[in-house]
Amino acid sequence: MTTTRRYSPEALQHSKEKSDAMLEWLRGRGKTIIVIHDNPDPDCLASAMALRHLIAVKLNRDAVMTFSGMIGRSENLAMTKELGIMLTPLELVDLSEVSAVCMLDTQPGTGNNSLPPDCRVDVVIDHHPLREATERCRWVDVREEYGVTATIIYEYLLVQQVPIGTALATALFCAIKADTQDLGREATRHDRDAYLHLFPLANKRLLYEIHHPKLPLEYFQTLHRGMENATVYGNLLVVNLQKIYFPEVVAEMADLLIRLEGIETVLSIGGYNKELILSLRTTSRQHNAGEIIRRLVNGNGTAGGHGMMAGGKIDRMPGGQTALQQVEASLVRQLLEELAITDVTPKHLIVR
């Protein structure tokens, strides 16, 4: 059961117009795939579930949810398991047989999805800043004013009067909860209204299982290594996780350490498969994390994000701990300048 009580009429009207146009374009197409970013998080997982459900109900056909990379974070693994989210590796899809490509919570050219660059993208739904390549796609709904992509597609379900079952409601609620940190980070009225509408429909036992999974030994080893290699410069904290066992742990550590008293910005880095994974978090409204991290990467990889959170990677990283430390030193110098931090004396988080 869905409700539109107290929901923004302007938002619903916009979503009605957008979803009507998208469904009309998709009607009559052949095989449809949904592409989410590599190492998917709750937002893109829930968004894919919701769009697949919308297509099934309104167009009476299936859409294949695809991804590349891996799901390493325990909470995300628990979400796919508990909610029965079935994903198909993108490399197993014959793209020559695909009639429509839908991209969610990512955009062409961002570097965080593995769709071949010469493959056309037809539908893009996202809440990150609009990319130039996205403007050339056939059908686009990018709303930077939303905190979560899942909120946009939740509105589609509302205005199209598509029933939302318990599993889907739980997934959508998880997405908003995780990406906005329980509405405390970059949440807008749209996200808040969706959060409050979805909570009664969500399965509370499944929510507990998803948000409190058992954690592997490697997580605590990475946490220990990060604490030993965390350095504070004024209100900036930089943590070098060194070699990591899955990419999402970099963002996970950034989310954890931004809670440290006296810290306003966190840069978390880790080496993975000859790439340097970066995650930037800030509580300052004066800085834009997405713009800062793009300048840090500076053409040596890919990066993206928005106000308070951003991520990226530097390609073709040389091997060895010394090289990683040199790159860290260079990033720190740039970041200190970006943030205009004058207290540049490094202080170890853990006294050795």
N, C-alpha and C positions, 0 to 999 in steps of 0.2 A: 504494500500500500504506500502511496506517495501523497504528499501534501504540498500545497503552495502557500499555505497560511503564513502571513507576515513576510513572504519572500519578495525581494525587490521587483516590482512590476517592470521596471526598465530593463533589468537583467534578463528576466524571463522573455520579454519581447525580443530582445537582441538574440537570445539563444534560440527562440522559435524561428526567427528569420534565417539564422545561420544553419540550424539543423535541417530545416525544410530544404534549403538549397543543397546541402551536402547529400541528403538522402535522395533527392531528385537526380543529382549527378551520378550517384552510385547505382541507381536503379537500372537494371538491365545489363550491368557490367558482368564480366565473368569472375574468375578467381580473384579474391581480395585478400591481401595480407596486411597485417598491422605490425609496423616496425617500431620497437622501443629501443632505448639506448642500451649499450653494452653494460653488463653488471647492473641489471635493473633494480630499482628501488620501489618502495610501496606506491609512489605516485604513478609511475608508468605501468606498474603491474595492475593497479586498480583501474587506471584509464583504459588499458587494453581490454580488461574484462568488461567494462561498461560499454565501450564502443562495439565490441563483438556482440554483446547482448542486444544493443540497439539495432544493429544490422539484422540480427536473427529475427527479432520481433517485427520490425517494420518492413524488411525486405525479404523475409523468409529464406535466408541463406546464411551459410557459415562464412566466417573470416578466420584466417589462420594467424595466431599471435606468434611473432617471431622475435628472436633476440640473438645476440652473439656474446662472446665473453663467458662469464660465469657468474653465478650467484654465490657469494662467499659469506656475506654477513648473516649471522644466525637468525636474526629477526626476519630477514627477507626470505631465507630458506623456510622458516616456520610458516610464513604467510603463504607461500606457494603450496606447501604440504597441507596445512590445515584447511585451506580454501579450495584445494583441488585445481590450482591454476596450471593449465597445460600449455607449455611453451614449446615451439619448434625451432631448433637451431636454424638460423638464416641460411647457412651453407647447405642445408638439405633441401632448400626450396629452389625449384627450377623457375628462375625469374622470367624466362621466355614464355611461361604459361600464365603469368600474372597479368590481369587486366587493370587492377587498381591497387596502388600502394598508399597506405595511410601511415603517417608518421606521427607518433604521440610523445610529448614531453621531451622532444629533441627536434632538431631541424637539419636539413641538408648542409653538409660542410662543417658541422660543429666538431667533428672528430670523436664524438662519444657514441656513434653508431657505426655499424660495419656495412651499411648498404653501399654497394659499389658507386663511385661518384658519377658514372655514366648512366646509372639507372634513374629513370624519371620518378619523381614523387608527385602524387596527385593530390593528396589531402594532408594538411599539416594542422595539428591542434596542439597548442603549447602556451606556456605562460612566461617563457623566457624572452629576452629582447629579440625583435624581428631581425632575421638575417637577410642579407641581400639575395642569396640563392633562394630563399623561401618565397620571395616576391614573384619568382618565375613559376611557382607551382600553380596547378589548376585551381585549387580551392584551399583557402587559408583562413584559420581563425586563431590568431595569436593575440592574447590579452595579457599584457605585461602588468596590468593592475590586479591580476588574480595571483594569489599565493600558491595555488596548486592547479595543475592541469585537470586533475580528477574533478574539481569543482565545476569546471566548464562542461564536462561530459555528463556530470550529474544533472546539470540544468537541462541538457538535451533530453535526458530521460524524463524529467519532470514535464517539460512542455510537450513532449511527444506522447505523454500519458502511458509510459512503459512501466509496468510493475517492477519493483526492485525487491528481489528476494533477500533472505538473510545473509547468504554468503557474499553477494555483491554489496549489500549495505555495509557489511563488516569490512570488506576490502576498501571501499570508498572512505569510510570513517578512518581506517588505519592510515590511508594516504594523507588525509588532511591533518590528522593528529601528528604524524611523523614529520611531514614537511614544514609545518608551522610551529612545531614544538608545542602542541596543545594551544594553538591560536596565539602564542606569544611572539612568533617570528614571522613578519611579513604577511600576516593574515589580514584580509579585508572583510568587509561586511558580507560579501558573497561567500567566502570560505566559512565565516562564522555561522551564517544561516544554514549552509549545507551541513556543517558539523552538528548543529543542534537538531536538525531534522533527521539526520542519519543515526544519531546515538540510540534512540529507542528501538530502531530496527536491527541494530548490530547484535551479534551473539557475544555476550560478555565473557563467557568461558573461552571462546576462541580468541577474543582480544587478549586475555591474560596469557594464553599459550603462545601467541605471536610475540607479545612484548616482553615475555620473561622466558626465553628459551634457554636450554643448556648451552654453555659456551665451550668451545674446544680449548685445549691446552695452549694452542698457538696464540689465541687471543690474549691470554694473560702474559705469555712470553713477549708478545709485541708491546703490550701495555708497560711491562717492566722495562723493556729496551727504550721505549719512548720516554719514560720518566727520567731515565739515566741520560738521555740525549736531548732534553728540553732546556732551552736557554731563554732567559727573559731580558728584554731590552726596554726599560721603562714599562709601558703598558702593552708591549708586543711580546708574544710568546712564539718561539719557533721550535717545532719538534721534528726531529729527524728519526724516522722509524727504521731507517736503513733498509735491508731487504725484507719485503713483506710477502705474505702468502696469499693475499687476495686484495684487489685494489680498493674495495670499499672501506677497509680498515683505516685508510688515511682520513677520510671524511669523518668516520666514527670517532677517531681521536681528536679531531678538530672540534667536533660537537661537545666532546667531554671536557676538553681543556678550556674552552671559551667560558666555562663556568667558574674558573679560578678567580678568586677575589683579586681585584686590582688589574685584571687583564681585559683589554678592550678589543684586541685583534689577535688571531691565531693563524699561523701558517704551518700546516702539517705536510710533510713530504715523505715519500718512501719509494724505493726502487723495485720495479716489477717488470720482468721480461724486457730488459734493456730500455725501459722508459722510466721517467721520473714522474710519479703521480703527485699532484699538488691539490690541496684543499685550503681555502681561505674562509675564515669566519670573522665577523666583526659585529660589535654591538653599537657602533657609532653610526649615527644618522648622517654624519658629515662625509663619510666615505662610501664609495660604491665598489663592493668587492669584485663584481664582474669586470668593471673597467680596469681596476688595479691588476687583477690577475692576467688580463690580456696583455697589459704592458710588461708584466714580469716575464711572460712566455716569449713575447716579442718575436713572433714568426718562427720560433724554434719548435713549435708543436701546436697544440690547440687548447683553447680555453673558453670558458663561458660562465655566465651566472648573472646575478643581479645584486640588489642592494646589500644584503647582509651575508650572503653565502655565494661561493663560487668554487669552481674546480677546473683542473686542466691537467695537461701532461706535456713533458718535454721529450721529444723523440730522440732516438739514437744516442742514448746515454752511454758514455764509456764505462767499462766495468771497473770494479775495485772501490774500496771504501774511500780512498784518497780522492778519487774523482768526484764521488758523491759529496764529500765535505767541501770540495772546491766550488761545486755548483751551489751548495747551501750558502756558502759565504757570499757568493755573487748575488743570490736572491735576497739575502739579508740586507746587503748594502742598498740594493734597489728599493726594498720595502721600507727601510728606515727613511730614505729620502722621500718616498711617496707619502708616508705618514707624517713627515716633518718631525720625527722623533729625535730629540737632542741628547737624551740619555742613552748613549750607545755602548756603555760599559756592560759587557755580557755578564749575567748572573745565572749560574746553574740552578735549575729547579730543585735538584737533589744534590745536597752538599756531598762531594766525594771525599 
